[in-house]
Amino acid sequence: MMDKLIFGRYVPADSAIHKMDPRSKLIMVFLFVFVIFLANNVVSYALVAVFTLAIVKLSKVPARFLINGLKPVLILILFTFLLHLFFTKEGELLYKWNVIEIYSGGLRQGIFISLRFAFLIVITSILTLTTTPISLTDGLETLFNPLKKWKLPVHELALMMSISLRFIPTLLEETDKIMKAQAARGTEFSSGPVTSRMKAVVPLLIPLFVSSFKRAEELAVAMESRGYRGGEGRTKFRLLRWERKDTYLVLAICILGILLIVFRT
């Protein structure tokens, strides 16, 4: 399970993306989430694919690693594709068998939406793969600083988001251990009727929740024992520095958005 997980993990490497300011990577991801919805034809999706491949290349994250990371969400992508393929009745009729009808618009829409999911997952995963949790927290806190005018606990919110991302691999590793322990005792998770599989999940969730609450309590006690009192008066050992390459990254995603608007039909 851990070998297939990419979201929430950090992979150290000497790449241009790793050395960038976390604020520029966060801005790039936020803009990419909106920009990708401008793509609606082959040319625009080709531009998005080129941008995504360029980011992957600059990050020096192995392509095989990213492909393995897409496998856990492959069912969701496949379900989305089939949903549009069979229920979108637009364009020319390509195939008909009994009540099943496949139209060119459904095929086109299914491919585009599936690619959109894949690109979003890859780009958001690159953010966590190339940014340490501490840098991610500092970047989020800096970007959310204007919200302090409305008395929002910016530091605490950024810390919670960073800890949540950090504990995704930990919780999945814990789940994997519990599943193996229960499988050794005869529990079947992948065979038998659906009702039996659902019943087998209940004994899995209970120790997982207990372990999660225990881990959260230990983390809270450790932070309090070290004198953590929130972001008030705190200083930073590592200061964030916005460099020219960070500006280029933000400009690149802005140019991508402009090109998608130009080629949008």
C-alpha positions in Angstrom: 0.0 0.0 0.0 2.8 2.4 0.9 4.6 1.8 -2.3 1.6 2.9 -4.3 0.9 6.0 -2.2 2.2 9.3 -3.4 -0.1 11.9 -1.9 1.2 13.3 1.4 4.7 11.9 0.9 7.9 13.9 0.5 10.6 12.6 -1.8 14.0 14.4 -1.3 15.8 15.3 -4.5 18.0 17.9 -6.0 15.6 19.5 -8.5 14.5 22.9 -9.6 11.0 22.3 -8.2 12.3 21.2 -4.8 14.3 24.4 -4.5 11.4 26.7 -5.2 9.6 28.7 -2.7 6.6 26.8 -1.3 4.4 29.8 -1.9 5.0 29.7 -5.6 4.2 26.0 -5.7 1.0 26.6 -3.7 -0.1 29.4 -6.0 0.7 27.3 -9.0 -1.5 24.4 -7.7 -4.4 26.8 -6.8 -4.3 28.4 -10.2 -4.0 25.0 -12.0 -7.2 23.8 -10.3 -9.1 26.7 -11.9 -7.1 26.8 -15.2 -7.6 23.2 -16.1 -11.4 23.7 -16.3 -10.8 26.1 -19.3 -9.6 23.1 -21.4 -12.3 21.7 -23.6 -10.7 20.5 -26.8 -7.7 18.4 -28.0 -5.4 21.4 -28.4 -6.1 22.8 -24.9 -5.7 19.4 -23.3 -2.4 18.9 -25.2 -1.2 22.2 -23.7 -2.1 21.0 -20.2 -0.3 17.7 -20.8 2.8 19.5 -21.9 2.7 21.8 -18.8 2.2 18.8 -16.5 5.0 16.8 -18.1 7.3 19.8 -17.9 6.6 20.1 -14.1 7.2 16.3 -13.6 10.5 16.6 -15.6 11.7 19.5 -13.5 10.8 17.8 -10.3 12.9 14.7 -11.1 10.3 12.5 -9.6 10.4 9.1 -11.5 7.5 8.7 -13.9 7.0 5.1 -12.8 6.5 6.3 -9.3 3.7 8.7 -10.4 2.1 6.0 -12.5 2.0 3.6 -9.5 0.6 6.4 -7.4 -2.3 6.8 -9.9 -3.4 3.2 -9.5 -5.3 3.7 -6.2 -7.6 6.3 -7.9 -7.7 4.4 -11.2 -11.1 3.0 -10.3 -12.5 6.5 -9.8 -11.1 7.7 -13.1 -12.5 4.6 -14.9 -15.9 5.1 -13.2 -16.0 8.7 -14.4 -15.1 7.7 -17.9 -17.8 5.0 -18.1 -20.3 7.4 -16.6 -19.8 9.9 -19.3 -19.5 7.2 -22.0 -22.9 5.7 -21.3 -24.9 8.6 -20.1 -23.8 11.6 -22.3 -26.1 11.6 -25.4 -24.3 14.1 -27.6 -22.8 13.9 -31.1 -22.9 11.0 -33.5 -24.1 7.6 -32.5 -21.0 5.3 -32.6 -22.4 2.0 -31.1 -25.7 0.6 -30.0 -26.5 -2.7 -28.3 -29.9 -3.1 -26.7 -30.2 -0.2 -24.3 -26.5 0.6 -24.5 -25.8 3.6 -26.7 -22.3 5.2 -27.1 -22.1 8.7 -28.7 -19.1 10.5 -29.9 -19.8 13.3 -27.4 -19.8 10.8 -24.5 -16.5 9.3 -25.6 -14.9 12.7 -26.0 -16.2 13.9 -22.7 -15.2 10.8 -20.9 -11.6 11.0 -22.1 -11.3 14.7 -21.3 -12.8 14.4 -17.8 -10.6 11.4 -17.0 -7.5 13.3 -18.2 -8.5 16.3 -16.1 -8.6 14.1 -13.0 -5.3 12.5 -13.8 -3.6 15.9 -14.4 -5.0 17.3 -11.1 -3.8 14.3 -9.1 -0.3 14.5 -10.6 0.1 18.3 -10.1 -1.2 18.2 -6.5 1.0 15.2 -5.8 4.1 17.0 -7.1 3.4 19.7 -4.5 3.7 17.3 -1.5 6.4 15.2 -3.1 8.7 18.2 -3.5 7.8 20.2 -0.4 8.6 19.3 3.2 5.7 19.6 5.7 7.5 22.4 7.5 7.9 24.4 4.3 4.3 23.7 3.4 3.1 25.0 6.7 5.2 28.2 6.4 4.0 28.8 2.8 0.3 28.3 3.7 0.7 30.6 6.8 2.3 33.3 4.7 -0.3 33.2 2.0 -3.2 33.2 4.6 -1.7 36.2 6.5 -4.2 38.7 5.1 -7.0 36.6 6.8 -5.6 37.7 10.2 -7.5 41.0 9.8 -10.7 39.0 10.3 -9.2 37.4 13.5 -8.8 34.0 11.9 -6.2 31.6 13.4 -4.0 31.5 10.3 -1.1 29.7 12.0 -3.3 27.0 13.5 -5.2 26.4 10.2 -1.9 26.1 8.3 -0.5 23.7 10.9 -3.6 21.5 10.9 -3.6 21.3 7.1 0.1 20.4 7.1 -0.3 17.8 9.8 -3.3 16.3 8.0 -1.2 15.8 4.8 1.7 14.4 6.9 -0.4 11.8 8.6 -2.0 10.4 5.4 0.9 8.0 4.8 1.1 7.2 8.5 -2.6 6.3 8.7 -2.4 4.2 5.5 0.7 2.4 6.9 -1.2 1.7 10.1 -4.2 0.4 8.1 -1.9 -1.9 6.1 -0.5 -3.3 9.4 -3.9 -3.9 10.9 -5.1 -5.6 7.7 -2.1 -7.9 7.6 -2.6 -8.8 11.3 -6.3 -9.6 10.8 -5.6 -11.5 7.6 -3.2 -13.7 9.6 -6.0 -14.5 11.9 -8.3 -15.6 9.1 -10.1 -12.4 8.2 -11.0 -12.2 4.4 -11.0 -8.8 2.9 -10.9 -9.6 -0.8 -13.1 -12.7 -1.1 -16.6 -13.8 -0.3 -19.9 -12.0 -0.7 -20.2 -8.2 -0.4 -21.9 -8.4 3.0 -19.0 -10.5 4.5 -16.5 -8.0 3.2 -18.4 -5.1 4.7 -18.5 -6.9 8.0 -14.8 -7.5 7.9 -14.2 -3.7 7.5 -15.8 -2.9 10.9 -13.0 -4.7 13.0 -10.5 -2.8 10.8 -12.0 0.7 11.5 -12.2 0.3 15.3 -8.5 -0.2 16.0 -7.7 2.4 13.3 -9.8 5.0 15.0 -8.3 4.1 18.4 -4.8 4.3 17.0 -5.5 7.7 15.3 -6.9 9.3 18.5 -4.0 7.9 20.5 -1.5 9.3 18.0 -3.2 12.7 18.0 -3.1 12.8 21.8 0.6 11.9 21.8 1.3 14.7 19.3 -0.7 17.2 21.4 1.2 16.3 24.6 4.6 16.4 22.8 3.8 19.9 21.4 2.6 21.2 24.8 5.7 19.8 26.6 7.9 21.7 24.2 6.1 24.9 24.9 4.0 25.3 21.8 1.5 28.1 22.3 0.4 28.8 18.7 1.8 31.3 16.2 1.9 34.3 18.6 5.4 35.6 18.9 7.0 32.7 17.0 10.0 33.2 14.8 11.2 31.0 11.9 14.6 29.3 11.6 14.3 29.1 7.8 13.0 32.2 6.0 11.2 31.9 2.7 12.8 33.6 -0.2 11.0 34.4 -3.4 13.4 34.1 -6.3 13.2 34.7 -10.0 12.4 31.1 -10.8 9.3 31.3 -8.6 8.1 34.2 -10.6 8.7 32.2 -13.8 6.6 29.4 -12.4 3.6 31.6 -11.6 4.0 33.3 -15.0 4.0 29.9 -16.7 0.7 28.9 -15.2 -0.8 32.3 -16.1 0.4 31.9 -19.7 -1.1 28.5 -19.7 -4.5 30.0 -18.6 -4.3 32.6 -21.4 -3.5 30.0 -24.0 -6.4 27.8 -22.9 -8.7 30.8 -23.2 -7.4 31.6 -26.7 -7.8 28.0 -27.9 -11.1 27.4 -26.1 -14.0 26.6 -28.4 
